[in-house]
């Protein structure tokens, strides 16, 4: 069995946890996403977050960006991301919740 899906899920958890913590600390959204992309080790996760950054920079809707990467991002992640974008004040909490769900699924701390 390949560890690739597990590694990707771990990278998603780490990326969203970092994003949530940066937002919680008051880092502006675009800067926070750029920071997470720069630190991301998984090419597909980094590409998806890069797309989010590009869409946000152009003031376009970012809620559906992860759907383009449906084979990488679980449905639960996509749904929580959409919720966070419908209620921007909740985005940081949604990012942290995404990380918590994935970490629980993976048995991570």
ZIZI-V571007 format. One line per field, one symbol per residue. phi: phi as a letter, one per 40 degrees, with the letter a starting at -180 (. if undefined). psi: psi as a letter, one per 30 degrees, with the letter a starting at -180 (. if undefined). burial: # if it has 16 or more other C-alpha atoms within 10 Angstrom, else .. A space follows every 50 residues. Layout:
BEGIN
phi = ???
psi = ???
burial = ???
END
This chain:
BEGIN
phi = .ccddcccccccdccccccccccccgcddccccdccdcccccdccccccc ccccccccgbcbccdcccbccccddcccccccdcccbdcbdccccccdcc ccccdcgcb
psi = kkfeeeeeeeeeeeeeeeeeeeeefgkkeeeeeeeeeffkfkeeeeeeee eeeeeeeghlkfegefffhffejleeeeeeeeeeffiffgeeeeeeeeee eeeeefgl.
burial = .......################.....#..######..#.#..##.### ####.#.....##.###....##...######.##.....########## .##......
END
